[in-house]
C-alpha cells in the first residue's frame, strides 16, 4: 500500500519540484497544495487518508483542534528544526511523529539586507517609476556608513546580519538578555544594556528573535515611541514580535521613519490590510528562507525523513520523549 504525502502551502510548487528530483520510492507518493486553507474543516476534508504532511514553515497552524481532525496523520514534517505553529504535545498524544529538517541561516541574513537596502534607497518606488515611465530619480536615498545598526537577538541570523553591517562601516549595537561582553567583543559589536537603549540609539532596528511568551508583542507602542523618528524597523523573524496595530499607527503618524517587513501576523497578508497602502513600508511575502539552495537542503531531508519513518527509524524527531 502506497503512503500518501501532501506538501501544504507550496505556493510556487517549489517543494513538489524539489521532491521530484529524488529517487522514486514506491512506498509513498507526493502531491501538493499551492494555496492556503483558512478553514480547518475544509483542510481536514482534503487531507483524509493522508499519512504524511509536510508543513512549509509555519504557514498552517497545527493546533490540537486541527490535529484531532486528522486521524490518518502519522508523520508531520516541518521545514526547519523548530515550528511554533505545531502543538508538539498534542501531536505526541495523537501518535503523530513530528520531524524537522536542516536549513541555512544565510538566506534570512541576505533577505534582511535586501529589505534594508531596498527601503533606504527606495528601490521599489524607483523601479516602478522606471518601468512605468512616470519619473526619473524621484527619491533621495539613505546611507549605511557611519550609522548605528541595532540588533535585537544575536543568534545565528543576528550574528550574520552584524557581520554585514560591520562590513558596511556601521556601528553595530546588540541586545539580548543572555548577551555578555565577551560574546559582543567576539563579534565586534557593542552590547546594549537594555532594549530601550538599543531602540533610542539605532538608525536601523532589526529583529532576530524566536517567537515565545517573552518576545510576542515586544515591539509595542511604547517601544516604537522609544525609537528615533527617522529610524527604520526591520522584521524578518516573526510577525507576532511586533504589535501590528501600533506599528501601523506609528508609520501613519511619523513616530518612526519607516519599516521593512518580511513577516506578518496573518499570512498570506489579507488583500485589504493597511500595510499594503503605507508609503513608508517596504514589504515582501515571507521570502526569508525561500531560496533554491535552502529548499534543496530542506526537501532532501523531507525525503530522507519519510524513508526513515517508513523504515521505523525516524530521524530529527522534534516531539520525542
C-alpha positions in Angstrom: 0.0 0.0 0.0 1.4 3.4 -1.0 1.5 6.0 1.7 0.1 9.4 0.7 2.2 12.5 1.4 1.0 16.1 0.9 3.0 19.3 1.0 0.9 22.2 2.2 1.1 25.9 1.2 3.5 25.1 -1.6 2.7 28.4 -3.3 5.4 28.2 -6.0 5.3 24.4 -6.4 8.9 24.5 -5.3 8.5 21.8 -2.7 6.9 19.4 -5.2 9.6 20.2 -7.8 12.3 19.5 -5.2 10.8 16.2 -4.2 10.5 15.1 -7.8 14.3 15.2 -8.1 14.8 12.5 -5.5 14.8 8.8 -6.2 11.4 7.3 -6.6 10.3 5.2 -3.7 7.2 3.1 -4.4 6.3 3.1 -0.7 5.0 6.7 -0.9 3.6 9.3 -3.3 3.8 13.1 -3.0 1.3 15.7 -4.0 0.9 19.4 -3.0 -1.5 22.3 -2.5 -0.4 25.6 -4.0 -2.9 27.7 -2.0 -3.7 28.2 1.7 -6.7 26.7 3.6 -8.1 29.1 6.2 -10.9 26.7 7.2 -9.8 23.8 9.3 -12.7 21.6 8.4 -12.1 22.2 4.7 -8.4 21.4 5.1 -9.2 18.2 7.1 -11.5 17.0 4.3 -8.8 17.5 1.7 -6.3 15.5 3.9 -8.5 12.5 4.6 -6.4 9.4 4.1 -3.1 11.3 4.2 -0.5 9.8 6.5 2.4 12.2 5.9 2.1 16.0 5.8 4.9 18.5 5.0 4.5 21.9 6.6 6.4 24.7 4.9 7.5 26.5 8.0 4.5 28.0 10.0 2.1 28.7 7.1 -0.5 26.4 8.6 -1.2 26.2 12.3 -1.4 22.6 13.6 -3.1 23.1 16.9 -4.9 20.5 18.9 -8.2 21.2 17.1 -6.8 20.6 13.6 -4.7 17.6 14.7 -7.9 16.0 16.1 -9.4 16.3 12.7 -6.6 14.3 11.1 -7.0 10.7 12.3 -4.9 9.3 9.4 -1.9 11.6 10.0 1.1 9.7 11.4 4.1 11.8 10.3 4.3 15.6 10.3 7.4 17.2 8.8 8.3 20.9 9.2 10.9 22.7 7.3 13.4 23.8 9.9 14.1 22.4 13.3 11.5 24.4 15.2 7.9 25.3 14.5 5.8 27.4 16.9 2.7 26.6 14.9 2.7 22.9 15.8 1.3 21.7 19.2 4.0 19.2 19.9 2.3 17.7 23.0 -1.0 17.2 21.2 0.8 15.6 18.2 2.5 13.2 20.6 -0.8 12.3 22.3 -2.4 11.6 18.9 0.5 9.3 18.0 1.9 11.7 15.4 5.7 11.9 14.9 6.9 15.4 14.2 10.3 15.7 12.4 12.3 18.7 11.2 14.8 19.4 8.5 18.1 21.2 8.4 18.5 24.6 6.7 20.7 27.5 6.4 20.5 30.9 8.2 22.3 32.8 5.4 19.1 33.2 3.2 17.4 35.2 6.0 20.6 37.2 6.6 20.6 38.1 2.9 16.9 38.9 2.9 17.3 41.2 5.8 19.9 43.2 3.9 17.8 43.1 0.7 15.0 44.8 2.8 17.3 47.3 4.4 18.9 48.4 1.2 15.5 48.5 -0.7 13.9 50.6 2.0 16.8 53.0 2.4 17.4 53.5 -1.3 13.7 53.4 -2.2 14.3 50.7 -4.7 10.6 49.6 -5.1 9.4 53.1 -5.9 12.2 53.8 -8.3 11.8 50.5 -10.1 8.1 51.1 -10.5 8.6 54.7 -11.8 11.3 53.5 -14.3 9.1 50.7 -15.6 6.0 52.9 -15.9 7.9 55.9 -17.3 6.4 58.1 -14.7 9.6 59.7 -13.3 13.4 59.7 -13.1 15.3 59.9 -9.8 12.3 60.8 -7.7 13.7 60.0 -4.3 16.8 60.6 -2.2 18.2 57.5 -0.5 19.7 57.0 2.9 23.2 55.8 3.9 24.6 53.0 5.9 28.2 54.0 6.5 28.6 55.5 10.0 25.1 54.8 11.0 24.0 52.6 14.0 22.5 49.2 13.4 20.6 47.8 16.4 20.1 44.1 16.5 17.5 42.6 18.8 18.7 39.0 19.0 22.2 37.8 18.2 21.9 34.2 17.3 22.9 32.6 14.0 20.9 35.1 11.9 21.6 38.1 14.0 25.3 37.5 14.1 25.3 37.1 10.3 23.5 40.4 9.9 26.0 42.0 12.3 29.0 40.9 10.2 27.5 42.5 7.1 26.7 45.7 9.0 30.3 45.9 10.1 31.4 45.4 6.5 29.3 48.4 5.5 31.1 50.5 8.2 28.2 50.6 10.6 28.3 50.8 14.4 26.5 47.7 15.5 24.7 47.6 18.7 23.1 44.4 20.0 20.7 43.4 22.8 19.6 40.1 24.1 19.2 39.2 27.8 21.8 36.5 27.6 24.4 38.6 25.7 27.6 39.2 27.6 30.6 41.4 26.8 32.8 38.5 25.7 30.4 37.4 23.0 29.8 41.0 21.9 33.6 41.6 21.6 34.0 38.3 19.7 31.5 39.6 17.1 32.9 43.2 17.1 29.6 44.7 18.3 28.6 46.9 21.3 26.3 45.4 23.9 23.3 47.5 24.8 22.4 47.4 28.5 18.7 47.1 27.7 16.1 47.3 24.9 15.3 51.0 25.4 19.0 51.9 24.9 19.1 50.0 21.7 15.9 51.5 20.4 16.9 55.0 21.2 20.4 54.9 19.7 19.8 53.0 16.5 19.2 54.3 13.0 18.0 50.8 11.9 16.5 48.3 14.3 16.4 44.7 13.1 14.6 41.9 14.9 16.1 38.4 15.1 14.4 36.6 18.0 12.4 33.5 18.3 8.7 33.8 18.9 7.8 32.9 22.5 5.9 34.4 25.5 8.7 36.9 26.2 9.1 38.2 22.6 5.4 38.2 21.5 4.4 41.9 21.1 7.7 43.1 22.4 7.8 45.9 19.9 4.6 47.7 21.0 3.6 51.4 21.0 5.9 52.1 24.0 8.9 50.5 22.2 8.1 52.3 18.9 8.0 55.6 20.8 11.5 55.0 22.1 12.9 54.8 18.5 14.2 57.8 16.6 11.6 59.5 14.4 13.7 58.8 11.3 14.6 55.2 12.2 13.8 52.1 10.2 12.3 49.0 11.8 13.1 45.7 10.1 11.5 42.4 10.9 12.5 39.0 9.3 11.8 36.9 12.5 8.1 36.5 13.2 5.2 38.9 12.6 3.8 38.5 16.2 7.0 40.0 17.7 5.6 43.4 16.6 2.3 44.8 17.6 0.9 45.4 14.1 -1.8 47.9 15.2 0.8 50.0 17.0 3.2 49.8 14.0 0.5 51.0 11.6 -0.2 54.0 13.8 3.5 54.8 14.2 4.0 54.7 10.4 0.9 56.8 9.7 1.8 59.5 12.3 5.6 59.6 11.8 6.6 58.2 15.1 9.3 56.3 13.2 10.6 56.8 9.7 9.7 53.6 8.1 9.5 49.8 8.3 10.7 46.8 6.2 8.8 43.6 6.9 9.0 40.0 5.6 6.7 38.5 8.2 3.1 39.3 9.3 0.5 38.2 11.9 -1.6 36.7 9.2 0.0 35.1 6.1 -0.8 35.4 3.3 -1.4 39.1 4.0 -5.2 39.9 3.6 -5.9 42.0 0.4 -7.3 44.9 2.4 -4.6 45.0 5.0 -3.4 48.6 5.9 0.2 47.5 5.3 -0.5 47.4 1.5 -1.2 51.2 1.5 1.6 52.7 3.5 4.2 54.6 1.5 6.9 54.3 4.2 6.6 50.5 4.4 8.7 48.1 2.3 7.2 44.6 2.4 7.8 41.1 1.0 5.8 37.9 1.2 7.9 36.0 3.8 10.8 35.2 1.4 13.5 35.0 4.1 14.1 31.2 3.8 12.7 30.8 0.3 15.8 30.1 -1.9 16.8 27.3 -4.2 19.7 26.2 -2.2 17.8 26.2 1.1 14.9 24.3 -0.5 17.3 21.7 -1.7 18.5 21.1 1.8 15.0 21.1 3.3 13.4 18.7 0.8 16.4 16.4 0.7 15.8 16.0 4.4 12.0 15.6 3.9 12.7 12.7 1.5 15.1 11.2 4.0 12.7 11.7 6.9 9.8 9.9 5.1 12.1 6.9 4.2 13.5 6.7 7.7 10.0 6.8 9.2 8.8 4.1 6.8 11.8 2.0 8.0 10.6 2.6 11.5 13.7 4.6 12.4 12.6 8.2 12.3 15.2 10.9 12.4 15.3 14.6 13.5 12.3 13.9 15.8 11.0 17.1 17.5 8.3 15.7 19.8 10.0 12.7 21.2 10.3 11.8 24.9 
